[in-house]
Structure formats: C-alpha cells, structure tokens
Amino acid sequence: MKTLIALAIAAALVPGAALADPRKAPKAAGIESRDYQWARMEGELKEALAKKGDVKRGKDTYEVCGACHLPNGAGRPDGTFPQLAGQHTTVLIKQMADIRMGLRDNPTMYPFAKEMTDPQDLADTSAYIESLCIPTDHGKYEGKDAAVQIARGKELYEKQCLECHGKNGEGDKAKFYPVIAGQHYKYLLRQMNEIRDGHRRNANPDMVKVIKPYTNDQLVAISAYQASLSMPGSMCKPKAGAKKK
C-alpha cells in the first residue's frame, strides 16, 4: 500500500497524464459543473486532511516517487514532471482525492490512486514533500526576450493572480491554492492552457473565469514571470562551493 501511495503522489501532477483522452478515465456520476466540488470537503478527502502527517514515515513512502520527480522533489526542467518540493499538503491530498473520485481526469494515475485506502499514508507522504526545500535551478523561460516577457507577465500577475497566489508565489494552504514559486516554466504554461481550454475539470472555478480570456502570448508571459518567483525562507540553500551566477 505504501508503494501505491507513493506512486500515486508521484503521478498526481504529471502533465502528460492530464493530456490523455478524458473519456478513458472514470468520472463521478452526476457531475455537470466545476463549482459543486471545489469547496466540498467530504469523505476520504476530509479524513486525510484531518490527519497529522509524519515526515519520517513520509520519507519512506516518497522513495519510489524519486525515480521521476527526483529524490529532492525537483521534477524535470522540461516540465514533463513537475516540481513537488515545498507544495502544500492540502494541494497534494486534494489532487489525489479528486483523481480517486473521478473529478480530475488522469488515466495513468487512476490505477494507483484507486488503491489508496489509508488516509494516514497519504498524509505522511504529503507532509514529507511539503518539508522539502524548493530547488532554485528549475526550468525557466529562456527566450531571447526573457526580460520583456517577465516584465509583461509581472504586470498581468499583479492584476489578477497575486491576490490568490501571493506576492512570492506562495499560494494559500488553507484555500488549496498551490505554491507556484520554483515551478518549471513549461509545466506552468501547460497547466494554464489546460485550465483555460477546459481540460482540467477540477480547476478552481474562480481561476477558470480569470484565465479564460487570456491569449497564448499572455499565458507565456505570465508563466515566464511565475517561473521567476522565489519564496524567502523556502528555497534550498546554495551548495557549498557553487559559483554565484
């Protein structure tokens, strides 16, 4: 069971799975609206959220996740596997529960998620992931116009994103708003496109309304800025002897 829990966590945010045909994923009966489930914390989700996670036990269950997300939770700069380190436990738990209940389409993930029966294991693994420092060498926007794109993205971010995601991309644990500081540019861009285009069924309905009018170019700029954010006190310390950039 612990292995299945870890595999489930590791795959929870994998973008490739989210892009798969949603018709092949189980869906909760009677779902007609995004709004109904966002704020509803019931059943196994409520139970897992109420558990106090044990970081030491979570380190063991996370071990198998390191094959894709790396032992330090850094994921892959090309965005194929997201950066997990430092993510709020509430966000991790909710995404897993949503997949189990058919509220988020992820066919690759579902076989593992459906086997999760122990909320304590999920709470432990999430607690360990949250305890990890956020790597500073994540994937960033690397176009020649980076300075321009980041400046444009900053303006857009401060108009409509800052209120929920925070000045430093810290999100809001109590409201299930994810940490975006230290996340890979390509992953951020992919997820925003998925949300805007209606392929992320469990997206916060408020975010869907905000992001719907954005053009592809605007999403590039916002993602470039988001990928430049860092959270004071949460980022990994530079390695001894590393050259300053």
N, C-alpha and C positions, 0 to 999 in steps of 0.2 A: 504493500500500500504506500509506504513512504516513497518508493521509487516512482510509482504512478503519480503521486502528488508532485514530486519534483519535475517530472516530465511535463505535467500539466502546466505548472508555473512557467517553465521554460518556453513552452509553445504559446502561451496566452497572448503575447503581444507580437507574435511573428506576423509580419505583413503579408507574406506570401499566402498564408492560410486564409487571411481575411479576403484576399482577392479571388479565392476559389469560388466556384459556382454555388451560390447560397441555396439553390434548390436541392443540393445534395446534403444539406445539413438539417438536422431536426429543428423544428420550430415550435414554440409554445403555442398551444391551442388558443384560439380566440384573440390573437394579437392583431390589432388594427391600428394602433397608434404608438408612437415613440414615447409619448408623455406618461402613459399609465405606469410604466415600470421604473422610471428613473429614481423617483423618491420613495418607492415602496421597498422597505427593508424587512422582508419576512422570511420564514422558514430557515433553510440551511445558511442563507446569506446572513441573516440576523444572528444565528448561532455562532458562526465563525467569527463575525465581527466582535462578538461579546467575549471571545476567548483572549487570554493574555498569551501572546506568543513567546516562546522560549528561543532565544537567539542561538544558544549552543546546540539545541536539538535541530534547529532550522539549518544550521551549517551542514549537518549530515544529509538532510533531505535535499538540500540545494546542489549537492555534489554532482549529480548527473546533469544538471542544467548547464554546468560549466562547459560542456562539450560544444554548445552553440553560443551561449552568452558569455563564455569565459569565466574562470574562477572569480574574477573581480567584478563580474556583472557588467562589464563594459560593452558587451554586444559587438557588432561589426560596423566599422565606419561607413561601409557601403549601404547601410540601412537594412540589410537582409534580416538581421537580428537586432532588436532594439536594446538600448542601454537600460538596464534594470536597477542598477545600484542606486540606493537612496530613494527609491519610489515609495510612496505612502502605502502602508499595509492595506488601508481601506480600498485603494485603487486596485491593487493586486487581487485582493479577495473578491471584490465585486466583479471584476472581469471574468474570473474563474467561475463564479456562481452563475453569471449571465450565460456563459457557454454551456454549462451543465443544464440550465433551464431552457435552452434554445432561444435566448434573447440576443445572442451575438453569433453570427454565422462564422464558424471556424471548423470545417470538416476534418482537418488534420488534427486539430486539438481535441475534438469531441470524444474520440475513443478513450483518451486518457482521463479527460475531465469527468466523464460519466462514471468512472470507477471510484471517484473520491467520495468516501463515506465518513471520514474523520475530520471534523472541523478543526480539531486541535493541530493536526499535521499541517493543514493549510495556514493556520495562524502562525505556527512556528517558522515555516519556510518564508512567509511574507515578512516576519519580524527580522529574520537574518538578512534578507535582501535590503530591507529598509536601513539596516545598520551599516551597510557598506558605503564607503566614501565614493563620491561621484568623480569618475575619471575626467581629467581635463583635456586629454588628447582624443576627443571624439570627432566624428565626421562633421566638418563644417562646409559652408558654401565656398567653393574655390574658383568661381568665375573671375575673369579679369575686372569685372565691375563690382566686386565684392563690397567695396566701401559704399558705393551708391545703393546697392540692394539692401544692405544692412541699415542704412540711413532711412530708406523708404519703409522698410519693414518696421523700424522703431516707431515711426510716426503712426503707422497703421495699428501696431501692437498697443501703443499707449492710448489710442482712441477707444478700442473695443475689447482688447484682450487682457489688459493689465488688471482690471477690476476683479477678474476671477483667477487668473494665473499668477498675479503678483508681479512686483517690480523686477524681481530676480528670477522669475520662472519657478517659484517655489510651490505654486498650486495651493490647495486648501485641503488638508487631510479630512476634516470634518464634513466637507461638502463633496468629497470624491473627485476633486479637481487634481489631475496628475501633475507631478513635478515634470517640467519640460527642460529645465536647465541641465546642460550636459547631454541632451539627447541628440542623436545623429540628424543632420540636416535632411538627408534623403528619406529617413523614416518619418520625420515630422511632415515633410511635404506629401508623402504617400498617404498618411493618415488624414491630413486635411482635405485632400482630394476625395478620399473615400467618404468622409463625413459630408462634404459639400454635395457629392453626387448621389447620396442616399444609400451607399453600400455598407455603412456601419450602423446597423439597426439599433444598437443600444447606446448611441451617442446622446449626450445631453441635449434635449430639445432646444434649450436656450442657445447652445453653441451652433446648432444647425441653422437657427434663424439668423445668427450673426454672420456665419461663414457663407451662407447661400449666395449672396450677391458678388462675392469675390471672384475676380478673374484669375486665370492661371498665373499671370505675371505677378499679381498681388500676393498670391499664395507663395510664390517663390521668394518674394521679398520678406514676407512675414516669417517663413521658415528659416531664411538666412539669418534674420535677427534673433529668432528664438534659439538657434543653434549657437549663437554667440554669448548667450547668457550664462552666468555662473552664480552660485549661491554661497555667500560668505559663510565660512564655518562648516560647509558640507562637502567641499571639493577635496580631492586627495592632495596630500602634500607632495611637492616636487621630490623626485627621487634624489638621494644623495649623489652628488657629483654630476647631476644632469645640467646641461648647458642651458642658460636662460635664452629665451627667444626674444 
